[in-house]
Amino acid sequence: MEYPRFLVLESSSYEEDAYPIAACWSIADGQLKDVLIRPEDEWDKWDASNEDKHGITRKQIELVGETVLDVIRELSEDVDKQPVYVKEPYLYQKWLSTLYQAYGAEVPFDVIPAYELFNMSEMELEEELENLASNLLLDLKVPEERVRTNLELYARLLEAGLVEPYSG
């Protein structure tokens, strides 16, 4: 079975000049990839109050984060021009554009609201994800666990015949 690609990003802040600092995405076979992103030199704004939300420090991403170029290469290869399903498409498109434009590139895939894949309203999807995450003892605030919950919901709805098989 081929799975849809889900993506969760963490950002430096929610300000206009925010940039992505961590990413988790699923690949075609349902496995997850998880990276910290080392900021470009000109990405110097940092909202320390946001560290409480995502638990990532500026020093941490500078020390162990992957380069922006490595992240965009890996993400582009894994997604392979398939649509990517996200919770907040406007923000994600903005953050992905920041990531790719650092190297003069365009985002090579479409960013689509996850609720469209599931044929639900945004509110209905979030409620379904919260219920499933609770049953699976997962935390939707943790990027890997949000992606995992999306994959599990997709598999369950597919098995029940409530969504169409993903065909890429």
C-alpha positions in Angstrom: 0.0 0.0 0.0 1.2 3.5 -0.8 0.5 6.2 1.8 -0.1 9.9 1.3 2.7 12.2 2.4 2.0 14.0 5.7 4.2 16.9 6.9 4.5 18.6 10.2 6.9 21.6 10.6 8.0 23.6 13.7 9.1 27.2 13.2 11.3 29.7 14.9 8.2 31.8 15.7 4.8 32.8 14.3 6.1 36.2 13.1 6.4 37.2 9.4 10.1 36.4 9.3 9.7 32.9 10.8 11.6 30.0 9.3 11.3 26.2 9.7 13.5 24.6 12.4 12.3 21.0 12.4 10.3 18.8 10.1 8.7 15.4 10.2 7.2 13.7 7.2 6.0 10.4 6.0 7.2 8.6 2.9 5.3 6.3 0.5 5.7 3.2 2.6 4.4 4.9 5.8 7.8 5.3 7.4 8.7 8.7 9.0 11.6 11.0 8.5 12.5 13.5 11.2 15.1 16.3 11.1 16.2 19.4 12.8 17.0 22.3 10.4 20.2 24.4 10.9 19.2 28.0 10.1 20.9 29.9 7.3 23.2 32.7 8.5 20.6 35.4 7.6 17.9 33.6 9.6 18.9 35.2 12.9 15.5 36.1 14.5 14.6 33.7 17.3 11.6 33.7 19.6 12.9 32.0 22.8 9.3 31.9 24.2 8.5 29.5 21.4 11.0 27.0 22.9 8.4 26.0 25.5 6.0 24.9 22.8 8.4 22.8 20.6 11.2 22.1 23.1 14.0 23.0 20.6 16.7 25.6 21.3 18.6 27.7 18.9 21.9 26.2 20.1 20.5 22.7 19.6 19.6 23.3 15.9 22.9 25.0 15.3 24.8 22.1 16.7 22.9 19.1 15.4 20.6 20.4 12.7 21.0 19.4 9.1 21.7 22.0 6.5 18.8 23.6 4.6 20.2 22.3 1.4 20.4 18.7 2.7 16.8 19.0 4.1 15.3 20.3 0.8 17.1 17.6 -1.1 15.9 14.8 1.2 12.3 16.2 1.4 12.1 16.6 -2.4 13.4 13.1 -3.0 11.1 11.5 -0.5 8.0 13.4 -1.6 8.8 12.9 -5.3 6.4 15.7 -6.4 3.4 14.1 -4.7 1.0 16.4 -2.8 1.8 16.9 0.9 -1.0 17.0 3.4 -0.7 19.5 6.3 -2.7 21.0 9.1 -2.1 24.7 8.3 -1.4 25.1 4.5 -0.9 28.9 4.5 1.8 28.8 7.2 3.4 25.6 5.7 3.5 27.1 2.2 5.2 30.2 3.6 7.7 28.2 5.7 8.5 25.8 2.8 9.0 28.8 0.5 11.5 30.3 2.9 13.3 26.9 3.0 13.5 26.4 -0.7 14.1 30.1 -1.6 17.3 30.0 0.4 18.7 28.1 -2.6 16.7 29.8 -5.3 14.2 26.9 -5.7 10.5 26.6 -5.8 8.6 24.2 -3.6 8.3 21.1 -6.0 5.0 19.8 -4.5 1.6 21.0 -3.7 0.7 21.7 -0.1 -2.9 20.6 0.6 -5.1 20.8 3.7 -5.2 17.3 5.3 -9.0 17.6 5.8 -9.4 17.4 2.0 -7.8 14.0 1.9 -10.1 12.7 4.6 -13.2 14.3 3.2 -14.0 16.0 6.5 -14.1 19.6 7.8 -11.1 20.9 9.5 -12.9 20.6 12.9 -14.1 17.1 12.2 -10.6 16.0 11.3 -9.0 17.5 14.3 -11.6 15.8 16.5 -10.9 12.4 14.9 -7.2 12.9 15.3 -7.5 13.8 18.9 -9.7 10.8 19.6 -7.4 8.4 17.8 -4.2 9.9 19.4 -5.8 9.5 22.8 -6.6 5.9 22.1 -3.0 5.3 20.8 -1.5 7.2 23.7 0.1 9.7 21.3 0.5 13.5 21.6 -0.6 15.5 18.6 1.8 18.3 19.7 4.7 16.1 19.0 5.4 16.2 15.2 6.3 12.5 14.8 3.1 11.5 16.7 0.9 13.8 14.7 2.2 12.3 11.4 1.8 8.8 12.9 -1.8 9.6 13.9 -2.6 10.9 10.4 -1.2 7.7 8.9 -3.1 5.5 11.3 -6.4 7.4 10.6 -5.8 7.1 6.9 -5.2 3.3 7.2 -8.4 2.8 9.3 -10.6 4.9 7.0 -9.2 3.1 4.0 -9.9 -0.3 5.6 -13.5 0.9 6.4 -14.0 2.0 2.8 -14.4 5.7 3.9 -11.5 7.1 1.8 -10.2 6.2 -1.6 -6.9 4.4 -1.9 -4.0 6.8 -2.4 -2.6 6.5 -5.8 0.0 9.2 -5.8 
